[in-house]
Amino acid sequence: MENFRKVKTSEQGGPSPFPDLQPHVVEMKVKEGSKIRNLMGFAMARMEKEEIRQIVFSGCGRAVTKTITCVEIMKRRLGGLHQVTKLQYRTLVEVWENQGPRSEGPPEHLTVHKNVPSVCILLSKDLVDPNQMGYQAPSPPASLWAESSISPKATKRRLPEPQEED
């Protein structure tokens, strides 16, 4: 593959893991190069509107961890969100072009189909079916990460006095 260069990557779309979504659902497609600050700015602005009740974050491959990070940030900031997580595999299609000399050997183009892990996470202000696989209830309001529990000013510990040797 040293003489080949990737020229195109596309994701084959499959059926949505959430078939019964509300009409004004926001869909966030997280990519490997997406900036969390940009994603969260857009998503938070949408979810603060009263008519928006659900948001779906999805990412595949190397973007899975970034997708989960975005969801956890949103759950902490908004609170009271019901979560449904679905895992699946997506097929990425990569087209590679031969850069070497044209001879009888390797073909001009190579197409590679990769199955990569994917996560889709639904966050909803409204109750969703708690019996479905992947459901998580909202966190209680007095959680470990409550902002009131974080002290605004750090306190320094005093070091013990050095002991003299006899």
C-alpha positions in Angstrom: 0.0 0.0 0.0 3.1 2.3 0.0 2.2 3.4 -3.6 -1.4 4.2 -2.8 -3.0 7.4 -1.6 -6.5 7.7 0.0 -8.6 9.9 -2.2 -12.1 9.4 -0.8 -13.8 8.2 2.4 -17.6 7.8 2.7 -19.8 6.4 5.4 -22.6 4.0 4.4 -25.7 5.1 6.2 -27.8 2.4 7.9 -31.2 2.5 9.5 -31.5 4.9 12.5 -31.3 3.1 15.8 -34.1 5.5 17.0 -37.0 5.0 14.6 -39.6 7.0 16.6 -37.9 10.4 17.1 -39.8 13.6 17.6 -40.1 15.9 14.6 -37.7 18.7 15.8 -34.9 16.4 17.0 -31.4 17.8 16.6 -28.9 15.4 15.1 -25.2 16.0 15.9 -22.7 14.0 13.8 -19.4 14.0 15.6 -16.3 13.6 13.5 -12.7 12.9 14.5 -11.7 16.4 13.7 -14.7 18.2 15.3 -14.0 20.7 18.1 -15.9 20.0 21.3 -16.3 23.7 21.9 -18.0 24.2 18.6 -20.2 21.1 19.0 -21.3 22.1 22.5 -22.0 25.7 21.5 -24.4 24.6 18.8 -26.0 21.8 20.8 -26.5 23.9 23.9 -28.1 26.7 22.0 -30.6 24.3 20.4 -31.4 22.4 23.6 -32.1 25.6 25.5 -35.1 26.3 23.2 -38.4 25.0 24.7 -39.6 23.4 21.4 -36.5 21.2 21.1 -37.0 18.2 23.4 -34.5 15.7 22.0 -31.0 15.6 20.6 -29.0 12.7 19.1 -25.2 12.5 19.1 -23.6 10.0 16.8 -20.0 9.2 16.0 -18.0 6.3 14.7 -14.4 5.0 14.8 -12.1 7.5 16.5 -15.0 9.9 17.2 -16.7 7.6 19.6 -14.9 9.0 22.7 -15.5 12.6 21.6 -19.2 11.7 21.2 -19.4 10.4 24.7 -17.6 13.4 26.1 -20.1 15.8 24.4 -23.0 13.8 25.9 -21.5 13.8 29.4 -20.9 17.6 29.2 -24.5 18.2 28.1 -25.9 16.0 30.8 -23.9 17.8 33.5 -24.9 21.3 32.2 -28.6 20.8 31.6 -29.5 18.0 34.1 -32.7 16.0 34.1 -32.0 14.4 30.7 -33.0 10.8 29.9 -30.4 8.9 27.9 -30.6 5.9 25.5 -27.4 4.5 24.1 -27.2 2.3 21.1 -24.0 0.6 19.8 -23.6 -0.7 16.2 -21.1 -1.1 13.4 -20.9 1.2 10.4 -19.3 0.5 7.1 -16.7 3.0 5.9 -15.8 2.9 2.2 -12.3 4.1 1.4 -11.1 4.6 -2.2 -7.3 4.5 -2.7 -5.5 5.6 -5.9 -2.3 4.1 -7.2 0.5 6.6 -7.3 3.2 4.3 -8.6 4.1 3.6 -12.2 1.2 2.1 -14.3 2.1 -1.4 -15.1 0.5 -4.8 -15.3 0.7 -5.1 -11.5 -1.6 -3.4 -9.0 -4.9 -1.8 -10.1 -5.4 2.0 -10.5 -8.0 2.1 -7.7 -8.6 0.1 -4.6 -11.8 0.1 -2.6 -11.7 -0.9 1.0 -14.8 -1.6 3.2 -14.1 -1.2 6.9 -16.5 -2.1 9.7 -16.0 0.4 12.6 -17.7 0.7 15.9 -20.4 3.4 16.2 -22.4 4.9 19.0 -25.7 6.8 18.9 -26.9 8.5 22.0 -30.3 10.0 22.4 -30.8 12.7 25.1 -34.4 13.6 25.9 -36.1 16.2 28.2 -39.1 13.9 28.1 -39.4 10.4 29.6 -38.5 7.6 27.1 -39.3 3.9 27.5 -37.2 2.9 30.5 -37.4 -0.8 29.6 -35.5 -0.5 26.3 -31.8 -1.6 26.1 -29.3 1.2 26.8 -31.6 3.4 28.9 -30.2 5.6 31.7 -32.4 7.6 34.0 -31.5 11.3 34.8 -28.9 11.9 37.5 -30.2 13.1 40.8 -29.8 16.8 41.3 -27.4 16.5 44.3 -24.8 14.7 42.4 -21.0 14.4 43.0 -20.3 17.0 40.3 -22.7 19.7 41.6 -21.1 23.1 41.1 -21.8 24.1 44.7 -19.6 21.3 46.0 -16.5 22.7 44.2 -14.8 25.3 46.3 -13.9 28.5 44.4 -10.6 28.9 46.3 -8.1 26.1 46.9 -6.6 25.8 50.3 -3.0 25.0 50.9 -1.9 22.3 53.2 0.8 23.2 55.7 3.9 21.1 55.4 5.0 19.4 58.6 7.8 21.1 60.5 11.2 19.5 59.8 12.4 17.4 62.6 15.9 17.9 64.0 18.1 14.8 64.3 19.9 14.2 67.6 
